[in-house]
Amino acid sequence: MFISEYGEATYCNTPTNPGDVEKSNDLFSAIVGKNIMLEAKELCDKAKAEYYLSENKVAEYNNQRLYYR
């Protein structure tokens, strides 16, 4: 599961607030938007490297679950 809404964070027992969910979504979409031309594995690797927000539990939760297979 990838958290993109406040209710999902609550469901996943991830302490946060609506603002942190929005910041996480904004960063993730910016990373994907500027790297959309990459192959899927490269895009995933790039997102794993750049998708970090200090003390943002949603970004931390999502980054731990971001993978390519």
Backbone as a ProteinNet text record, in pm:
[ID]
protein_1_A
[PRIMARY]
MFISEYGEATYCNTPTNPGDVEKSNDLFSAIVGKNIMLEAKELCDKAKAEYYLSENKVAEYNNQRLYYR
[TERTIARY]
84.1	0	88.4	47.9	117.3	22.2	62.6	-25.7	-29.2	-151.4	-167.6	-282.9	-350.1	-459.4	-447.6	-496.2	-486.6	-554.3	-667.9	-738.4	-656.5	-578.6	-492.3	-382.2	-330.5	-227.5	-283.9	-404.7	-470.1	-489.8	-536.2	-558	-428.4	-316.9	-186.3	-112.9	-181.7	-121.5	6.2	3.7	117.8	85.2	150.4	117.7	156.8	59.8	84.1	-26.4	-27.2	-133.1	-157.7	-269.6	-299.6	-191	-124.4	-18.5	99	137.5	248.1	211.4	86.8	42.4	54	11	18.8	163.6	252.2	394.4	452.9	417.6	465.1	416.2	288	231.5	298	319	381.6	522.2	600.3	737.8	739.1	659.6	658.6	616	510.6	465.1	568.2	640.7	745.9	859.5	897	1004	961.6	841	792.1	778.6	725.1	706.2	834.1	941.6	1066.3	1147.9	1107	1181.8	1095.8	981.7	885.2	943.1	1045.4	1103.7	1194.3	1226.4	1313.3	1238.5	1314.2	1255.5	1206.9	1114	1049.7	1150	1248.2	1346.1	1426.7	1469.8	1546.1	1462.1	1336.4	1246.5	1229.4	1212.6	1200.1	1326.6	1442.5	1569.5	1584.6	1547.7	1556.1	1463.1	1340.9	1244.2	1293.8	1347.9	1400.2	1508.4	1591.2	1702.3	1656.5	1552.8	1512.6	1389	1314.7	1187.8	1213	1252.3	1281.6	1240.5	1169.5	1133.6	1162.9	1246.1	1282.6	1158.2	1148.9	1041.4	902.1	892.2	762.9	740.6	655	631	562.9	486.1	421.2	525.7	615.4	722.3	810.6	839.1	919.9	848.2	721.1	640.8	639.1	610.6	602.2	736.5	843.2	975	1015.2	980.9	1013.7	939.8	831.4	749.5	759.8	847.2	866.7	965.4	921.7	1008.8	969.8	1059.2	1035.5	1058.6	969	994.1	972.7
-117.9	0	123.9	222.8	350.7	457.4	531.3	630.9	757.3	797.1	922.7	1006.5	955.5	1028.1	1013.3	1111.3	1110.5	987.4	948.3	830.9	703	694.4	577.9	574.6	689.7	695.9	647.1	689.5	644.7	493.8	442.3	299	220.1	277	210.4	243.5	308	344.8	426.1	518.3	605.4	744.7	785.7	916.6	1030.8	1115.6	1225	1328.8	1419.5	1519.6	1544	1605.5	1626.5	1703.6	1796.2	1873.3	1786.7	1692.7	1604	1509.4	1466.6	1382.1	1460.7	1584.7	1668.4	1692.2	1719.4	1739.2	1613.2	1498	1371.2	1352.9	1376.4	1363.8	1460.3	1583.5	1684.2	1643.5	1596.5	1556.6	1435.6	1335.7	1215.3	1247.3	1327.2	1359.7	1444.6	1530.8	1610.2	1520.4	1422.9	1329.7	1250.1	1196.5	1118.5	1208.3	1327.1	1418.3	1454.5	1479.4	1520.2	1402.4	1280.1	1161.7	1062.9	1107.6	1019.2	950.8	1009.3	952.8	833.4	807.2	695.6	563	456.5	322.5	300.1	209.6	188.6	162.8	76.4	45.7	169.9	245.2	367.5	470.5	482	574.6	535.6	407.7	359.6	390.1	362.2	390.1	539.7	622.4	767.7	812.3	761.1	796.5	751.4	631.2	582.8	675.7	726.6	813	953.8	1004.5	1144.7	1164.2	1058.4	1069.9	1062.4	1175.4	1184.3	1321	1319.8	1442.9	1420.6	1502	1489.4	1488.8	1389.9	1376.3	1364.6	1320.3	1297.6	1146.9	1098.2	954.7	894.8	973.6	923.4	895	989.1	968	850.6	839.4	728.1	594.8	589	467.7	431.1	528.4	501.3	460.7	527.9	496.2	354.1	307.8	170.8	67.9	107.9	14.9	37.6	123.6	154.2	54.5	-19.9	-120.3	-144.8	-209.4	-249.1	-398.2	-467.9	-611.3	-646.7
0	0	0	-73.3	-83	-29.5	70.1	132.3	47	9.7	-64.2	-8.9	93.3	157.1	308.7	380.1	526	586.1	534.1	584.9	570	463	442.8	547.8	583.4	687.5	820.2	851.1	973.4	970.3	858.1	841	860.8	815.5	824.9	954.4	1047.7	1176.6	1160.2	1066	1040.1	1091.9	1200.9	1259.1	1164.5	1133.3	1039.9	1050.5	958.1	947.4	798.7	763.8	621.5	545.9	610.9	545.2	504.6	589.9	556.3	442.2	437.8	326.4	195.9	198.3	78.7	36	131.7	98.7	36.3	91.5	37.5	-105.5	-128.2	-263.3	-360.7	-316.7	-403.5	-444.7	-348.4	-379.5	-472.1	-440.9	-523.5	-666.4	-682.4	-817.5	-892.4	-822.3	-886.5	-935.8	-854.4	-893.7	-1016.7	-1013.7	-1127.9	-1251	-1233.2	-1345.4	-1417.4	-1341	-1406.9	-1459	-1424.1	-1466.6	-1545	-1592.6	-1658.2	-1782.2	-1842.3	-1964.4	-1937.6	-1811.3	-1777.3	-1785	-1801.6	-1793.3	-1649.8	-1631.8	-1501.4	-1388.9	-1411	-1305.9	-1270.1	-1371.1	-1346.4	-1271.8	-1308.8	-1240.8	-1094.2	-1070.1	-931.9	-852.2	-910.6	-842.4	-812.3	-906.7	-889.3	-776.9	-778	-673.3	-536.2	-526.9	-399	-345.8	-434.5	-394.2	-355.4	-421.3	-401.9	-314	-289.9	-217.6	-67.3	-10.7	131.9	183.6	293.5	363.7	511.6	568.3	709.4	798	882.8	981.9	920.4	796.4	732.4	727.8	815.6	828.9	706.1	633	512.1	404.9	380.6	282.3	323.9	452	501.5	475.5	510.8	489.3	340.6	256.1	112.5	53.8	93.7	38.7	73.5	191.4	232.2	148.9	88.4	9.9	-140.9	-181.9	-323.1	-382.1	-483.2	-543.6	-687.7	-757.5	-896.6	-905	-976	-999.8	-1142.5
[MASK]
+++++++++++++++++++++++++++++++++++++++++++++++++++++++++++++++++++++

